[in-house]
């Protein structure tokens, strides 16, 4: 007769998988948001008020 796993062990495995998955997903989100911030950044020129680029 096979011994069934305890409910506690099943909950521990599910909780561990949830923590690992959450950590991995969060690291991917942070990495992608940092890359997007680098792409969105556009340097701005400092212009005096009421002037244009050709002055």
Order of alpha helices (4+ residues) and beta strands (2+ residues): alpha
